[in-house]
Amino acid sequence: MTIINLRDFYPYYTADSFIEVPDEVADAMAEFDRKEAAYRLRTYRHKAYYSLDREDGIEHSALFVSLSPCEIYERKVTMQELHAAISSLPDKQAKRIYAHFVLGMSKTDIARAEGVDEKVVRLAIERGLRNMEKFLKNNL
């Protein structure tokens, strides 16, 4: 166990606050500090600290995209509807759609993993998407 000062790691601590943490945590925090210092030095050496922002907000809006509460709620509802649609599918169609669209596997990789022809996987995914479309149309 290592004793660290939280004031060294968190800028909002105004007073010393010592805490005992496992060695792995202390090593990870020290490594993060080293990488952050190396990044700052690299940006200074390559003069990457200059901004192209003309105060019109373009750079800020590109870097700091914040969603409104309405958008967050819409995303949550949309994801719930998609999960409900996927769970309404037969097991093989659901697994193949999940593997292709969420895990990013190609249809040939899925076919090879399941030991079937690629055409079978392609047709199952197409059928599953049609079934999901019907489910979403009926429930919306």
N, C-alpha and C positions, 0 to 999 in steps of 0.2 A: 504494500500500500504506500502511496506517495501523497504527501501533503502539498496542495497547490493553493495559490492565492487567486481567487476568482477575479480580483481587480485587474490582474494581468491579462485575463482573457476576455472580460466583458467590460466595455467602455462605460456602461451606465452605473457600475459600482463605484461609489465615491470613497468608500472606506475599505480597508483591508478586511477580507473575509476568507479565512483559511478553511479548507475542507479536505478530508482524506478520501482519495479515490483510488481505484485499482490501477496498477502499473500500466495496463493496456490503455486505459482512458487517458492517463497522463501522457503516454507516448503519442496517442492520436492527436491530442490537443497541441502538443509541442510540434508534431509534424505539420499540422495545419498552419501554425504560426510560421514555420520555416517556409512553407509553400507560399503563403501570403506575402511574406517579405521578399521572396524571390520574384513573385509576380510584380510587386511594386517596383523593384529594381529593374526588371525587364522593361516595364512600361516607361520608366524614366530614361533608360539607356536608348531606347528606340524612339523617344519623344512621342510616345503614344498617348500622352496625357493631354494633348491638344484636342479640342472638340471642334467638330464642324457645325455645331448647333448655332443657328442664327437667331436664337431666342424666339422662334416661331412655334416651338413645342414639338417639332417633328422627331428630334432625337429622343426627347423624354417619352413621347408616346410610343416610340418603337422599343425602347428599353424597358419601360415600366408599364406593362399592360395590366390594368386592374379592372376586374369585372364588377359590374354593379350587382347589388343583391338580387335584382330580378334575373340577370343573366346567370348567376350562380344557381338560382332556383330552377330556371329553365333547363340548364344542363343536367341538374340532378334528376328532374322529372323525365327528361329525354333518356338518360341512362337507365332509369328504372323501367321505362317502356321497352327499351331495347333488350334488357335482360329478361323481361317478361316474355317478349316475342321469341327470344332464343330458347327460353325454357319451355315454350309451348311446342317446339319442334321435336321430332323423333330424335333419339339419342345420337345416331350417327350423323344426321344432318347438323345438329347443334355442335357436335365436336368438330366436324369439318369446317363449318363456318367460323367457329372460334379459332381454330388453328390457322385458317387462311387470313382472316381479317384482323384478329387481335394479336396472335403470335407472329404473323407475317410469313408464315410458311408458304411455299409455292404449292400448287396443286400436284405437281409431280413428286415433291417431297412427301406430301401427305399420302399419296398413292403408294409410294415406295415403303413408307412406314407401316401402312396397313396391309400391304401385300396384294393390292388390287390394281386394276387398270386406271390410268389417269382420267379416262373418259367417265368412269363411274364416279369419281370424286367430283369432276366438273359438273356433271348432271345433278349430283346430290346437292352441291352448293347452289346451283341455279334454282332447283326445286325448293330448297330451303329459303332462299331469298324471296321467291314468290309466296311461299307460305307465311313468311314474316310480314310481307307487304299486306297480305289479306288480313292477318291478325291485327296489324296496326290500323288498317282502315276500319275494321269492325269495332275496335276499341277506342278510336278517337272520334 
